[in-house]
Amino acid sequence: MTEPEPAQPYLRGYDRILAEVSATGRRLTRDELDARRALGEQAAEDGHSLRSLVRQHLAATRSSWPGTADSAGSVLAAVEQAVDAFAEGYERAQRLAVREEEAARREFIDDLLYGRSDLGRLAERAERFGLLLSRAHAVAVAEGPDAYDDTAPVTRRVEAALIARFGDRRILHATKNGQLICIAPGDQDDVLTYFAKQAHAATDGSRVAIGRPQPGAGGVVHSYEEALSTLDLANRLGLDEPVVRAADLLVYPVLTRDRQAMADLVLSALGPLRSARGGAEPLLRTLEVYFESGCTAAEAARRLALSVRALTYRLERIHHLTGANPADPMHRYTLQTAVIGARLLDWPAQEI
């Protein structure tokens, strides 16, 4: 379907200007240029394309050519001035429309992720940006070495990759507090997985956290906050994985729900390690790697760049100081839970 030609009011006064320029050789006045710009703005606001509008100007020039060959130079110069001013006004209106659209999008994202708007109104606005809040959604958050905004090359690169891969699926890509955000329907985990892959590659090693799918507008806020908490948790635990999922780390918020109880456990089970030569940190790291290795001494020694004999000595030292034997299944759970708690509470770097 072809676009209808713009109406003649956008060419108002154009033939008169050409006639006067042909007769006098003058240039357009400031008022005439301002009038051309105003008509260009109006045409943009009314939804006409610049291409069709320029075609109309050229057609009007051809049909009402006012002069002879001697005046051609002056007339063509006037055409150039008139069309340039018209296009300037048109582009100015477009830039304003883009800024207004960006402002509306930013306001919507802020309201959506902070839950600051009436949910019914928020759902209506969401459709404009491609989301159906009647469905469950999940949120992924990517945190890189730098802070990113909507105009950053990294942001554009990730967004272009998502569009190329998923087209017009109902997803929303944005930035918030320097982080990359992707919101997708809860049953489209492939979108968030692909976003995580692209964000990790584009930011030269970011970490991406993915919240669980949650229903409704309030669910987007919940999933977003869950992704943020998961990022923080992964950093405190020193996890190496570039992509972490809230669903895989649910046990950790449970462990820290009673902070005082966890602090008591850490100090009771691991506090004696502070009396070791070099402090608690080397032995705490030994326990951490030992448990991560499935309590296999040879693998733990390899990861710590120690001999098996040196690792065994450390484990015996831990047993002597704490009274708990890491190799004993009866003691292992208490020690491993205390090690997790120490990382979550940043002990022994921070007093608890």
Stockholm file with secondary structure:
# STOCKHOLM 1.0

chainA/1-352         MTEPEPAQPYLRGYDRILAEVSATGRRLTRDELDARRALGEQAAEDGHSLRSLVRQHLAATRSSWPGTADSAGSVLAAVEQAVDAFAEGYERAQRLAVREEEAARREFIDDLLYGRSDLGRLAERAERFGLLLSRAHAVAVAEGPDAYDDTAPVTRRVEAALIARFGDRRILHATKNGQLICIAPGDQDDVLTYFAKQAHAATDGSRVAIGRPQPGAGGVVHSYEEALSTLDLANRLGLDEPVVRAADLLVYPVLTRDRQAMADLVLSALGPLRSARGGAEPLLRTLEVYFESGCTAAEAARRLALSVRALTYRLERIHHLTGANPADPMHRYTLQTAVIGARLLDWPAQEI
#=GR chainA/1-352 SS CCCCCCCGGGGTTHHHHHHHHHHHCCCCCHHHHHHHHHHHHHHHHTTCCHHHHHHHHHHHHHHTCCSCGGGHHHHHHHHHHHHHHHHHHHHHHHHHHHHHHHHHHHHHHHHHHHTCSCHHHHHHHHHHTTCCTTSEEEEEEEECSSCCCTTSHHHHHHHHHHHHHHTTCSCEEEEETTEEEEEEETTCHHHHHHHHHHHHHHTTSCEEEECCCEEHHHHHHHHHHHHHHHHHHHHHHTCCCSEEEGGGGTHHHHHTSSHHHHHHHHHHHHGGGGGSTTCSHHHHHHHHHHHHTTTCHHHHHHHHTCCHHHHHHHHHHHHHHHSCCTTSHHHHHHHHHHHHHHHHTTTTTSCC
#=GC SS_cons         CCCCCCCGGGGTTHHHHHHHHHHHCCCCCHHHHHHHHHHHHHHHHTTCCHHHHHHHHHHHHHHTCCSCGGGHHHHHHHHHHHHHHHHHHHHHHHHHHHHHHHHHHHHHHHHHHHTCSCHHHHHHHHHHTTCCTTSEEEEEEEECSSCCCTTSHHHHHHHHHHHHHHTTCSCEEEEETTEEEEEEETTCHHHHHHHHHHHHHHTTSCEEEECCCEEHHHHHHHHHHHHHHHHHHHHHHTCCCSEEEGGGGTHHHHHTSSHHHHHHHHHHHHGGGGGSTTCSHHHHHHHHHHHHTTTCHHHHHHHHTCCHHHHHHHHHHHHHHHSCCTTSHHHHHHHHHHHHHHHHTTTTTSCC
//
